[in-house]
Amino acid sequence: MQRLVNKQVVLGVSGGIAAYKSAELVRRLRDAGAEVRVVMTQAAREFITPLTLQALSGHPVHGDLLDPAAEAAMGHIELARWADLVLIAPTTADLMARLAQGRGDDLLTTLVLATDAPVAIAPAMNQAMWRDPATQANLATLQERGVRVFGPAAGEQACGDVGPGRMLEPVDLATRAAECFELGLLTGRHLLINAGPTREAIDPVRYISNHSSGKMGFALAAAAAELDARVTLVAGPVNLPTPPRVTRIDVVSARDMLEACLAALPADLFIAAAAVADYRPEQCATSKLKKSPDGNDGMLLRMVRNPDILATLASHPQRPWCVGFAAETDNLLDYARDKLVRKNLDLIIANDVSLPGIGFNSDQNAVTLIDRDLNQTSLPQTSKQKLARQIMTQLAARLAGPN
């Protein structure tokens, strides 16, 4: 079931009595880590209310093909692109027939036509309808097109008949849905990543910060999610969109960031990609500081040390595997090796921010990975997205082996 972590499942619900089981199926899918959006046919609304499925999925239920409000937000094409899997449970004989004919006369059938994601159906109907030659022909057509068929089971049916046609139980359907996906390199792992700068307030309108854009940390979060990790991203003040399938926590100061990181534990891996301010003003003025009336333009600020987030997590009782960054302008590898040992890290990623075209605010970077045994792996300059994927592949391999 770990294969469902971070997966995006569109659950189609058609109009059969088994629709009452769809509520439990939503819960099972979400418990396994999937995000679920529900599409109902008009007939399905006669068996279970959209409000029930909205409450369980956490998203509005979709149902109308030509709803202007829905099309402006997440209409059928966006849903089709969003889905990693389209699972229709229950699937009635009528819906099977319309799917086999390639019909697109409601939102659910149109979505199936538009998606490139795998499609799976969970048939649910009277045993005689299931055995009917037309239904079996439609079943064969759908299977030939690559539609996966989950069930049906045999047993007593709502009408009193006994035989094949019962929809599989929600726990079985969730298991079958998980089997549609390959295991990722980081399936079942929780990754905690911090990114971006911190801001340390001087007064209500001024602060001390740095040039970090957060691009490298966000790229790492996206790469980790692509490998099926559950990712928590603690972000300082940056203007970047949240990567898909990533849980983002926004913070401002170093102390805020430390608190958020500790609250996110336990984690399997912590990547400290943020450029955390080493110092903060000892006191933050309660009102805006004014220029001196006597013409003295100087200002003295007493600074105090901020908490060391990486060292704190590296010594925590719930210690994750810890990776740090060393962004330096000179003596890069010497400083990086010293930081690795001094902070008790498992690996450090060194990058020279003095080089043109890489580092802060750049879209490219080049780094050197140094592990506990001081082995070095250099990754040449490329886009931060590609570099993040290379780094995450390296980290996944090390996480899977002896630490």
C-alpha positions in Angstrom: 0.0 0.0 0.0 3.0 2.3 0.3 2.9 2.6 -3.5 -0.1 4.9 -3.1 1.9 7.6 -1.2 1.7 10.9 -3.1 -0.4 9.3 -5.9 -3.2 11.2 -7.4 -6.3 9.1 -7.9 -9.5 10.1 -9.7 -12.3 8.0 -8.2 -15.3 7.6 -10.6 -18.6 6.6 -9.0 -21.5 5.4 -11.1 -25.1 4.7 -10.2 -25.2 1.3 -8.5 -26.1 0.2 -5.0 -22.5 -0.5 -4.3 -21.8 3.3 -4.4 -22.2 3.3 -0.6 -18.8 1.4 -0.5 -17.2 4.3 -2.4 -17.1 6.3 0.8 -15.0 3.6 2.5 -12.8 3.3 -0.6 -12.0 7.1 -0.5 -10.9 6.7 3.2 -8.8 3.6 2.4 -7.0 5.4 -0.5 -6.3 8.4 1.6 -5.1 6.4 4.5 -2.6 4.8 2.1 -1.2 8.2 1.2 -3.1 9.0 -2.0 -4.8 12.2 -2.9 -8.3 11.6 -4.2 -10.7 13.6 -6.3 -14.2 12.2 -6.9 -16.2 12.3 -10.1 -19.9 11.2 -9.9 -22.4 10.4 -12.5 -25.9 11.8 -12.2 -27.2 8.4 -11.3 -24.6 7.9 -8.5 -26.0 10.9 -6.7 -29.2 8.9 -6.1 -27.3 6.4 -4.1 -24.8 8.5 -2.1 -24.5 12.3 -1.6 -21.7 14.3 -3.0 -21.3 16.0 0.4 -20.3 12.6 1.9 -17.6 12.1 -0.6 -16.5 15.7 -0.5 -16.0 15.5 3.3 -14.0 12.2 3.0 -11.8 13.3 0.0 -11.3 16.9 1.2 -12.1 18.2 -2.3 -15.3 19.3 -4.1 -17.0 16.5 -6.0 -17.1 16.9 -9.8 -20.1 15.9 -11.7 -21.2 18.3 -14.5 -19.4 18.2 -17.8 -20.5 21.7 -18.7 -20.2 23.4 -15.3 -18.5 26.8 -16.0 -17.2 27.1 -12.5 -15.7 23.6 -12.6 -14.1 24.2 -16.0 -12.5 27.4 -14.7 -10.9 25.5 -11.8 -10.4 21.8 -12.5 -12.4 20.7 -15.4 -12.3 17.4 -17.3 -9.0 18.1 -19.1 -7.2 19.2 -15.9 -8.6 16.2 -14.0 -7.4 13.9 -16.9 -3.9 15.4 -16.7 -3.9 15.4 -12.9 -4.7 11.7 -12.5 -2.1 9.1 -11.9 -4.9 6.5 -11.9 -8.6 6.7 -12.8 -10.5 4.1 -10.8 -14.2 3.7 -11.4 -15.9 1.9 -8.4 -18.6 0.9 -8.8 -18.8 0.4 -12.6 -22.3 -0.4 -13.7 -23.2 -2.4 -16.9 -24.4 0.8 -18.5 -21.1 2.6 -17.8 -19.1 -0.4 -19.1 -21.2 -0.2 -22.3 -20.6 3.5 -22.8 -16.9 3.2 -22.1 -16.6 0.3 -24.6 -18.4 2.5 -27.2 -16.0 5.4 -26.6 -18.8 7.7 -25.5 -18.1 11.1 -24.0 -21.6 12.2 -22.9 -20.8 13.0 -19.3 -17.9 14.2 -17.2 -16.7 10.7 -16.2 -16.7 9.1 -19.7 -15.1 12.3 -21.2 -12.3 12.2 -18.6 -11.6 8.5 -19.4 -11.2 9.5 -23.1 -8.9 12.4 -22.3 -6.5 10.8 -19.8 -3.2 9.1 -20.4 -3.3 7.6 -16.9 -4.1 3.9 -16.3 -7.9 3.3 -16.1 -9.3 0.6 -13.8 -12.9 -0.5 -13.3 -14.6 -2.4 -10.5 -17.7 -4.0 -12.0 -20.8 -4.1 -9.7 -24.1 -5.4 -11.1 -26.6 -8.3 -10.9 -25.2 -11.7 -11.7 -27.4 -12.1 -14.8 -26.3 -8.7 -16.1 -22.6 -9.6 -15.6 -23.0 -12.9 -17.5 -24.9 -11.3 -20.4 -23.1 -11.7 -23.7 -23.2 -7.9 -24.3 -21.6 -7.2 -21.0 -18.9 -9.8 -21.5 -18.2 -8.4 -25.0 -17.9 -4.9 -23.5 -15.5 -6.4 -20.9 -13.3 -8.0 -23.6 -13.2 -4.7 -25.5 -12.1 -2.7 -22.5 -9.5 -5.3 -21.6 -8.1 -5.2 -25.1 -7.7 -1.4 -24.7 -5.7 -1.9 -21.5 -8.4 -1.1 -19.0 -7.7 -3.0 -15.8 -10.6 -4.9 -14.2 -10.8 -5.4 -10.5 -13.3 -8.1 -9.8 -16.1 -8.7 -9.5 -16.5 -11.0 -6.5 -19.2 -13.7 -6.2 -21.7 -13.9 -3.4 -25.1 -12.7 -2.2 -26.3 -9.6 -4.0 -28.6 -6.7 -2.9 -31.4 -8.1 -5.1 -31.2 -11.5 -3.4 -29.4 -13.3 -6.2 -26.2 -15.2 -5.6 -23.3 -15.2 -8.1 -20.6 -13.1 -9.6 -21.2 -9.3 -9.8 -20.4 -8.0 -6.3 -18.0 -5.1 -6.2 -14.8 -6.0 -4.4 -14.4 -4.7 -0.9 -12.7 -1.3 -0.5 -9.6 -2.7 1.2 -9.2 -5.1 -1.8 -9.7 -2.3 -4.3 -7.1 -0.1 -2.5 -4.6 -2.9 -2.7 -5.3 -3.5 -6.4 -4.9 0.3 -7.0 -1.5 0.2 -5.2 -0.4 -2.6 -7.5 -0.9 -0.3 -10.5 2.3 1.5 -9.5 5.9 0.5 -9.4 7.8 1.0 -6.1 9.8 4.2 -6.2 13.4 4.6 -4.9 12.0 6.5 -1.9 8.6 4.8 -1.4 7.6 4.7 2.2 10.3 7.3 3.2 9.6 10.7 4.9 11.9 13.4 3.7 12.2 16.7 5.6 13.8 19.6 3.6 14.3 23.2 4.5 14.9 25.8 1.8 15.3 29.5 1.2 16.5 32.3 3.4 15.4 33.4 6.9 14.5 36.9 7.9 15.6 38.3 11.2 13.7 41.4 12.3 15.4 44.6 13.3 12.1 46.5 13.7 8.6 46.2 12.2 9.7 47.2 8.8 13.4 46.1 8.5 15.1 42.8 8.6 18.4 41.0 8.0 18.4 38.3 5.3 20.5 36.8 2.5 20.4 36.2 -1.3 19.1 32.6 -1.2 16.3 32.0 -3.7 15.2 28.6 -2.4 15.5 27.1 -5.9 17.8 24.2 -5.0 15.8 23.2 -2.0 12.5 23.3 -3.9 14.1 21.3 -6.7 15.2 18.7 -4.2 11.7 18.5 -2.8 10.2 18.0 -6.3 12.8 15.3 -7.1 12.1 13.5 -3.8 8.4 13.5 -4.6 9.1 12.1 -8.0 10.7 9.1 -6.3 7.6 8.6 -4.2 8.8 10.0 -0.9 6.5 11.8 1.4 8.0 15.3 1.5 7.7 18.0 4.1 9.2 21.3 2.8 9.9 24.0 5.4 10.4 27.2 3.4 11.6 30.6 4.3 10.3 33.7 2.4 10.5 32.8 -1.3 8.4 33.4 -4.4 8.3 29.9 -5.7 5.3 27.6 -6.3 5.0 24.5 -4.1 6.1 21.4 -6.0 3.4 18.8 -6.7 2.8 16.3 -4.0 4.8 18.2 -1.4 3.6 19.5 2.0 4.9 23.0 2.4 5.2 24.9 5.7 6.1 28.6 5.4 8.2 30.3 8.1 10.1 33.5 8.5 12.9 33.4 11.1 15.5 30.8 12.0 13.7 30.1 15.2 10.4 29.6 13.3 12.2 27.2 10.9 13.7 25.2 13.8 10.4 24.8 15.4 8.7 23.7 12.2 11.5 21.2 11.5 11.3 19.6 14.9 7.5 19.4 14.7 7.9 17.5 11.4 9.9 14.7 13.0 10.2 11.7 12.7 11.8 11.7 9.3 14.0 9.3 7.5 16.1 12.0 5.9 16.7 15.7 6.6 18.3 17.9 3.9 19.3 21.3 5.2 19.2 23.3 2.0 18.1 26.6 3.6 20.5 29.5 4.0 19.7 30.1 7.7 20.9 33.4 9.2 23.7 32.7 11.7 22.8 35.8 13.8 19.8 37.9 14.6 19.4 41.2 16.4 19.4 40.7 20.1 16.2 42.8 20.4 13.6 43.7 17.8 12.4 47.3 18.2 8.6 47.6 18.7 8.4 50.6 16.4 10.3 51.8 13.4 13.8 53.0 14.2 14.4 56.6 13.3 17.4 58.5 12.1 19.3 60.3 14.8 18.2 64.0 14.9 21.8 65.1 15.5 22.9 64.0 12.1 24.7 60.9 13.3 24.0 58.3 10.6 25.5 55.4 12.5 23.5 52.5 14.0 24.7 49.8 16.3 23.0 46.5 16.4 24.0 43.8 18.9 23.7 40.4 17.3 23.2 37.1 19.0 23.6 33.5 17.6 20.7 31.8 16.0 20.0 28.1 16.9 21.9 25.7 14.6 19.0 23.8 12.9 21.1 21.1 11.3 23.2 20.4 14.4 20.1 20.3 16.5 18.5 17.7 14.3 21.7 15.7 13.9 21.8 15.3 17.7 18.1 14.8 18.2 16.8 11.5 19.8 14.7 11.0 16.6 17.7 11.7 14.5 17.1 11.4 10.7 19.9 10.7 8.2 21.3 14.2 8.0 22.6 16.0 4.9 24.0 19.5 4.9 25.0 22.1 2.4 28.3 24.1 2.4 28.0 27.2 0.3 31.4 28.8 0.3 33.4 31.3 -1.7 36.9 29.9 -1.0 38.5 26.8 0.4 35.3 25.0 -0.4 36.2 21.3 0.2 38.2 22.1 3.4 35.3 24.0 4.9 32.8 21.3 3.8 34.8 18.5 5.4 35.1 20.4 8.6 31.3 21.1 8.7 30.6 17.4 8.0 32.6 16.3 11.0 31.8 19.1 13.4 28.0 18.8 12.9 27.9 15.0 12.9 26.4 14.7 9.4 26.0 11.7 7.2 26.8 13.6 4.0 27.5 17.2 2.9 26.9 18.9 -0.4 29.5 21.5 -1.3 29.0 24.2 -3.8 31.1 27.2 -4.7 28.8 30.3 -4.8 31.6 32.5 -6.0 31.6 30.9 -9.5 29.5 32.8 -12.1 26.3 31.2 -13.2 25.8 28.9 -10.2 24.7 29.2 -6.7 22.3 31.8 -5.2 19.5 33.1 -7.5 20.9 31.0 -10.4 19.0 28.3 -12.3 22.1 26.1 -12.5 24.5 24.6 -10.0 27.4 22.2 -9.6 28.2 20.4 -6.4 30.5 17.8 -4.7 29.0 15.2 -2.4 31.2 14.2 0.6 30.2 11.3 2.8 31.3 10.2 6.3 34.3 8.3 4.9 35.3 11.5 3.0 34.6 9.9 -0.3 33.8 12.6 -2.9 31.4 12.5 -5.8 31.4 15.5 -8.2 28.2 16.4 -10.1 29.0 18.8 -13.0 27.1 22.0 -13.7 23.6 21.6 -14.9 20.1 22.9 -14.2 19.1 22.7 -10.5 16.2 20.4 -11.5 18.5 17.9 -13.1 21.0 18.2 -10.4 18.4 17.6 -7.7 17.3 14.4 -9.4 21.0 13.2 -9.5 21.4 14.1 -5.8 18.2 12.4 -4.8 19.2 9.2 -6.7 22.5 9.2 -4.8 20.8 9.8 -1.4 18.2 7.1 -2.1 21.0 4.6 -2.8 22.8 5.5 0.4 19.6 5.5 2.5 18.8 2.0 1.2 22.3 0.6 2.2 24.2 0.6 5.4 24.3 4.1 6.9 
